[in-house]
Amino acid sequence: MHTPLNIIVIEDHDVLREVTVEALQKSGFHVVGLDCAEALADRPVEQIDLMIIDLNLPGEDGFSLARRMRENQPDIGIIMLTARNLSADKINGYESGADIYITKPTSQQALTAAINALARRLRNADQGHFGLQLMLSSLTLSGPQSTVSLSAQEATLLSALARALGHELESWQLIELLGKSPENYGKSNLDVHISRLRKKLSQAGSADNAIRAIRGKGYRLCERLKISVNNP
């Protein structure tokens, strides 16, 4: 039996914050709600397992908070829960350190499912061995064979796949992460990016076909990957 997660919900909308905290507490989590990032100053961040962050916060915004928390606590879980649904915001969210980006409105059941899935992934990461490491600050991928350089787009795709539920993303999601419109950017263009990324994974020392196509859907990352915001 696992110890209940310690969760912080940072949401400036009072009613939404209270409803979310109450629902998650009923699901068995230890939850505290805060109305701004600055309220974290009185909390021991090393005791936080997971954060649910709104983006439009008074004072420090959600992007800045996520980057700061990811730098200070690399293993913390971060879910962004926001009404901002533009692809540019999603890209910024993942680049800022989000594990999962959810747009409002969403059901409490869907949020709880995302938390449970992320918790399983965090527990597995604590127990497992990573053959590859993605350094976001230097855009490099290190493995048993070599360290290779990545483009910003390649790093974005790889980190998003590593953090996605089941390490899977649909083609349209990947295209949006490239800053393109699925209506105007063909899958063949996406395939070129994925092919180049596969080659770099192989150069670093991954198994063959580390990113596999899911017919009619998208792609799955089949290699364990540790993501670091700062170089060691």
C-alpha positions as CSV (number, residue, x, y, z in Angstrom):
1,M,0.0,0.0,0.0
2,H,1.4,3.4,-1.0
3,T,1.5,6.4,1.2
4,P,-1.0,9.1,0.1
5,L,0.5,11.8,-2.1
6,N,1.1,15.2,-0.7
7,I,-0.5,17.6,-3.3
8,I,-0.5,21.4,-3.5
9,V,-3.3,23.0,-5.6
10,I,-2.4,26.6,-6.7
11,E,-5.5,28.2,-8.0
12,D,-6.6,31.8,-7.5
13,H,-10.3,31.1,-8.2
14,D,-11.6,30.5,-4.6
15,V,-14.6,28.3,-5.5
16,L,-12.7,26.2,-8.0
17,R,-9.8,25.7,-5.6
18,E,-12.0,24.7,-2.7
19,V,-14.0,22.2,-4.9
20,T,-10.8,20.7,-6.3
21,V,-9.2,20.3,-2.9
22,E,-12.3,18.7,-1.4
23,A,-12.7,16.3,-4.3
24,L,-9.0,15.2,-4.1
25,Q,-9.2,14.8,-0.3
26,K,-12.1,12.5,-0.8
27,S,-10.0,10.5,-3.2
28,G,-7.5,9.9,-0.4
29,F,-4.8,12.4,-1.1
30,H,-3.3,14.9,1.3
31,V,-4.2,18.2,-0.3
32,V,-3.5,21.9,0.5
33,G,-4.9,24.7,-1.6
34,L,-3.1,28.0,-2.2
35,D,-4.2,31.1,-4.0
36,C,-0.8,32.2,-5.4
37,A,2.8,31.0,-5.9
38,E,4.0,33.4,-3.2
39,A,2.1,31.4,-0.6
40,L,4.5,28.5,-1.2
41,A,7.1,30.4,0.8
42,D,5.8,28.9,4.1
43,R,5.7,25.4,2.7
44,P,8.6,22.8,2.9
45,V,8.7,22.0,-0.9
46,E,10.7,18.8,-0.3
47,Q,7.6,17.3,1.3
48,I,5.5,18.0,-1.9
49,D,4.9,15.1,-4.2
50,L,2.8,16.7,-6.8
51,M,1.6,20.2,-7.8
52,I,-1.5,21.3,-9.7
53,I,-0.9,24.7,-11.1
54,D,-3.1,27.3,-12.8
55,L,-1.3,29.5,-15.2
56,N,-3.1,32.9,-14.7
57,L,-2.0,33.5,-11.2
58,P,-1.5,36.9,-9.4
59,G,2.1,37.6,-8.9
60,E,4.4,34.8,-10.3
61,D,2.6,33.0,-13.1
62,G,2.3,29.3,-13.5
63,F,5.0,29.0,-16.2
64,S,7.6,30.7,-14.0
65,L,6.5,28.7,-10.9
66,A,6.8,25.4,-12.8
67,R,10.3,26.2,-14.0
68,R,11.4,27.2,-10.5
69,M,10.0,24.1,-8.9
70,R,11.4,21.8,-11.6
71,E,14.9,23.3,-11.1
72,N,14.7,23.0,-7.3
73,Q,12.8,19.7,-7.1
74,P,13.5,17.7,-10.4
75,D,11.4,14.7,-9.3
76,I,8.2,16.6,-8.4
77,G,5.1,15.9,-10.4
78,I,3.6,18.9,-12.1
79,I,0.1,19.1,-13.7
80,M,-0.9,22.4,-15.3
81,L,-4.7,22.9,-15.1
82,T,-5.7,26.0,-17.2
83,A,-8.2,27.5,-19.5
84,R,-5.4,28.4,-21.9
85,N,-5.7,26.0,-24.8
86,L,-3.4,27.5,-27.5
87,S,-0.7,25.2,-28.8
88,A,1.9,27.8,-27.9
89,D,0.8,27.7,-24.3
90,K,1.0,23.9,-24.3
91,I,4.5,24.0,-25.7
92,N,5.5,26.6,-23.1
93,G,3.9,24.4,-20.4
94,Y,5.9,21.3,-21.3
95,E,9.1,23.3,-21.8
96,S,8.5,24.9,-18.3
97,G,8.5,21.4,-16.8
98,A,4.9,20.2,-16.8
99,D,4.3,16.5,-16.8
100,I,0.7,16.8,-17.9
101,Y,-1.1,19.8,-19.4
102,I,-4.9,19.7,-18.9
103,T,-7.3,22.4,-20.2
104,K,-10.4,23.5,-18.3
105,P,-13.1,22.6,-17.9
106,T,-12.3,19.0,-16.9
107,S,-14.0,16.6,-14.6
108,Q,-12.7,15.7,-11.2
109,Q,-12.6,12.1,-12.3
110,A,-10.3,12.9,-15.2
111,L,-8.1,15.0,-13.0
112,T,-7.9,12.1,-10.4
113,A,-7.1,9.6,-13.2
114,A,-4.2,11.9,-14.4
115,I,-2.9,12.2,-10.9
116,N,-2.9,8.4,-10.4
117,A,-1.2,7.8,-13.7
118,L,1.5,10.3,-12.9
119,A,2.0,8.9,-9.4
120,R,2.6,5.4,-10.9
121,R,5.1,6.9,-13.3
122,L,6.9,8.8,-10.5
123,R,7.1,5.7,-8.3
124,N,8.4,3.6,-11.2
125,A,11.0,6.3,-11.9
126,D,12.2,6.1,-8.3
127,Q,12.7,2.4,-8.6
128,G,14.0,2.1,-12.1
129,H,17.2,2.7,-14.1
130,F,17.4,5.3,-16.8
131,G,19.6,4.5,-19.8
132,L,19.2,8.0,-21.3
133,Q,19.1,11.5,-19.9
134,L,17.7,14.5,-21.6
135,M,19.3,17.8,-20.5
136,L,16.9,20.6,-21.3
137,S,19.2,23.4,-20.4
138,S,21.9,22.3,-22.9
139,L,19.6,20.5,-25.4
140,T,21.6,17.3,-25.1
141,L,20.8,13.6,-24.9
142,S,23.2,11.5,-23.0
143,G,23.4,7.7,-23.1
144,P,25.7,4.7,-22.8
145,Q,27.3,5.4,-26.2
146,S,27.5,9.1,-26.5
147,T,26.1,12.6,-25.9
148,V,24.3,14.1,-28.9
149,S,22.9,17.6,-29.5
150,L,19.2,18.1,-30.0
151,S,17.2,21.0,-31.6
152,A,14.7,22.8,-29.4
153,Q,11.9,21.1,-31.4
154,E,13.5,17.6,-30.9
155,A,13.9,18.2,-27.1
156,T,10.3,19.4,-26.9
157,L,9.0,16.3,-28.7
158,L,11.1,13.9,-26.6
159,S,10.3,15.5,-23.3
160,A,6.6,15.5,-24.1
161,L,6.6,11.8,-25.1
162,A,8.6,10.9,-21.9
163,R,6.0,12.7,-19.7
164,A,2.9,11.7,-21.5
165,L,0.5,9.0,-20.1
166,G,1.8,5.7,-21.4
167,H,4.6,7.6,-23.1
168,E,2.2,8.0,-26.1
169,L,1.0,11.1,-28.0
170,E,-1.3,11.4,-31.0
171,S,0.1,12.8,-34.2
172,W,-2.0,16.0,-33.9
173,Q,-0.6,16.6,-30.4
174,L,3.0,16.3,-31.6
175,I,2.3,18.6,-34.5
176,E,0.9,21.2,-32.2
177,L,4.1,20.8,-30.0
178,L,6.0,21.8,-33.1
179,G,4.0,25.0,-33.3
180,K,2.2,23.9,-36.4
181,S,-1.5,23.4,-37.2
182,P,-2.6,19.8,-37.8
183,E,-4.8,21.1,-40.6
184,N,-1.9,22.6,-42.5
185,Y,1.1,20.3,-41.5
186,G,1.1,16.9,-43.0
187,K,1.9,13.7,-41.1
188,S,4.8,13.1,-43.5
189,N,6.5,16.3,-42.1
190,L,6.1,14.9,-38.6
191,D,7.6,11.6,-39.7
192,V,10.7,13.4,-40.7
193,H,11.1,14.9,-37.2
194,I,10.5,11.5,-35.6
195,S,13.0,9.8,-37.9
196,R,15.7,12.3,-37.0
197,L,14.9,11.9,-33.3
198,R,15.1,8.1,-33.6
199,K,18.6,8.4,-35.1
200,K,19.8,10.6,-32.3
201,L,18.4,8.2,-29.7
202,S,20.2,5.4,-31.4
203,Q,23.4,7.4,-31.5
204,A,23.1,8.0,-27.7
205,G,22.7,4.2,-27.2
206,S,19.0,3.4,-27.2
207,A,17.5,0.2,-28.5
208,D,16.4,0.1,-32.1
209,N,13.1,1.8,-32.9
210,A,13.0,3.6,-29.6
211,I,10.0,5.6,-30.9
212,R,7.4,3.4,-32.4
213,A,4.5,4.4,-34.6
214,I,1.0,3.5,-33.4
215,R,-1.0,2.9,-36.6
216,G,-3.8,5.4,-37.1
217,K,-2.9,7.2,-33.8
218,G,0.6,8.6,-33.2
219,Y,3.8,7.5,-31.5
220,R,5.1,5.8,-28.3
221,L,8.4,6.3,-26.6
222,C,9.8,2.8,-25.7
223,E,12.9,3.9,-23.9
224,R,13.3,5.0,-20.3
225,L,14.4,8.6,-20.1
226,K,15.3,10.9,-17.3
227,I,14.7,14.6,-17.8
228,S,16.9,17.2,-16.1
229,V,16.3,20.9,-16.3
230,N,19.9,21.7,-15.4
231,N,23.1,19.9,-16.2
232,P,24.6,18.0,-13.4
